[in-house]
Amino acid sequence: MPGKTIVLDHDRVQRKLTRIVHQLHEEYHAEQDIVLVGIAPRGLTLAKRLQAGLSEATDMKVELVELKLDKDAPLERPAKLSVEPSTLRDRVVVLVDDVLMSGRTLMHAASFLVQVPLKKLTTVVLVDRRHRAYPIRADIVGLTLSTTLQEHISVELGKKDTVYLA
């Protein structure tokens, strides 16, 4: 397999996250609080970054919640939230993940969250690959990237954030 190609370098990832923060702020400027639900592990890391950005840009309270689910077999093991699902009742929830490909992970996460009546659910991803097998889309996207099914997107988050295509 040929080497990895950098799709987003650290600075571009930061700009995408800043833009997403501004979009969330514009969408929910009238809200007192919102809940960011990050799909572990990388969606949670992105949600933490968005929480920090929103805390700087606005006075609204931004709660962070972790959602764990088996991305390979989501029906075999139940999803788990770091809080009681009932705490999300009648609140604005923003579901965050790193890459949207088939939509399976996002679909299962969203279906788990809507078991409690929410005020609104918004989906956010850093990269959308547009290979849908499930009827779900991301409301806010950092980068839309057309790829082949054989190509792989790798998101590395740390001191130097990078998105690779391999």
C-alpha positions in Angstrom: 0.0 0.0 0.0 1.4 3.4 -0.9 2.2 5.8 2.0 -0.2 8.1 3.8 -1.3 11.5 2.3 -1.9 14.4 4.7 -5.4 15.6 4.1 -5.5 18.1 7.0 -2.4 19.3 8.8 -2.5 20.6 12.4 -3.3 24.2 11.5 -6.1 23.2 9.1 -7.7 20.9 11.7 -7.6 23.8 14.2 -9.3 26.1 11.6 -12.0 23.4 11.0 -12.7 23.1 14.7 -12.8 26.9 15.1 -15.4 27.0 12.3 -17.4 24.3 13.9 -17.4 26.2 17.2 -18.7 29.3 15.4 -21.4 27.3 13.6 -22.6 25.8 16.9 -22.5 29.2 18.6 -24.6 30.7 15.7 -27.1 27.8 15.9 -27.5 27.8 19.7 -26.7 31.4 20.7 -30.1 31.7 22.4 -29.6 28.5 24.5 -28.5 28.6 28.2 -26.7 25.3 27.9 -25.9 22.5 25.4 -24.6 19.0 25.8 -21.7 17.7 23.7 -21.8 13.9 23.4 -18.5 12.6 22.1 -18.3 9.1 20.7 -15.2 7.5 22.3 -12.4 7.7 21.7 -11.7 10.3 19.0 -15.2 11.8 18.9 -14.8 12.5 22.6 -11.4 14.2 22.1 -13.0 16.4 19.4 -16.0 17.2 21.7 -13.5 18.3 24.5 -11.9 20.7 22.0 -15.3 22.0 20.9 -16.2 22.5 24.6 -13.1 24.5 25.2 -13.7 26.6 22.1 -17.4 27.2 23.0 -16.4 28.2 26.6 -14.1 30.9 25.1 -16.6 32.1 22.6 -19.8 32.2 24.6 -21.3 32.3 28.1 -23.5 29.2 27.6 -22.9 26.2 29.8 -21.4 23.4 27.7 -21.6 19.9 29.3 -19.4 17.1 28.0 -20.7 13.5 27.9 -18.9 10.4 26.8 -20.7 7.7 24.7 -19.1 4.3 24.4 -20.3 1.9 21.8 -18.7 -1.0 19.8 -18.1 0.6 16.4 -17.7 -2.8 14.7 -20.7 -4.6 16.3 -22.9 -1.9 17.8 -25.9 -4.2 18.2 -24.0 -6.8 20.2 -23.0 -4.6 23.1 -25.2 -1.8 24.5 -24.1 1.8 24.2 -23.1 3.4 27.5 -23.2 7.1 28.5 -21.1 8.6 31.2 -24.3 10.1 32.6 -27.8 8.9 33.1 -29.6 9.2 29.8 -32.5 10.9 31.5 -30.2 14.0 32.2 -30.5 14.7 28.4 -34.3 15.0 28.5 -35.5 18.2 26.7 -31.9 19.5 26.2 -30.0 20.4 23.1 -27.6 17.5 22.3 -24.7 17.7 19.9 -23.3 14.3 18.8 -19.6 14.4 17.8 -17.5 11.9 16.0 -14.3 12.0 13.9 -15.2 10.4 10.6 -18.5 9.6 8.9 -18.4 6.9 6.4 -21.2 4.4 6.2 -23.2 6.1 8.9 -23.5 3.0 11.1 -21.8 4.4 14.2 -23.5 7.7 14.0 -26.9 6.0 13.3 -26.6 3.7 16.3 -25.4 6.5 18.6 -28.2 8.8 17.5 -30.8 6.0 17.9 -29.5 5.4 21.5 -29.7 9.1 22.3 -33.2 9.7 21.0 -34.7 7.1 23.4 -35.0 10.1 25.7 -37.0 13.0 24.3 -34.4 15.7 23.3 -35.1 19.3 22.5 -32.8 19.0 19.5 -30.1 16.6 18.2 -27.3 17.9 15.9 -24.6 15.7 14.5 -21.0 17.0 14.0 -18.1 15.2 12.3 -14.6 16.3 11.3 -14.5 14.4 8.0 -17.5 13.1 6.0 -16.5 10.5 3.4 -20.0 10.3 1.8 -20.2 6.5 1.6 -23.7 6.1 3.2 -25.2 2.8 3.9 -27.5 4.3 6.6 -29.9 7.2 6.3 -28.1 9.7 8.4 -26.0 12.8 7.7 -23.9 15.1 9.6 -25.4 18.6 10.2 -22.0 20.2 10.6 -18.9 18.9 8.8 -15.3 20.1 8.9 -14.3 18.5 5.6 -16.3 16.6 3.0 -13.9 14.2 1.2 -14.8 11.9 -1.7 -12.8 8.7 -1.4 -12.9 5.2 -2.7 -14.1 2.4 -0.4 -10.6 1.0 -0.3 -9.1 4.2 1.0 -8.9 4.7 4.8 -9.1 8.0 6.7 -7.0 8.1 9.8 -7.5 10.9 12.4 -4.6 11.4 14.8 -5.3 13.8 17.7 -2.6 14.9 20.0 0.0 17.7 20.2 -0.1 17.6 16.4 -3.5 16.9 15.0 -3.4 15.3 11.5 -5.9 13.7 9.1 -4.4 11.1 6.7 -5.7 9.3 3.7 -4.2 5.9 3.1 
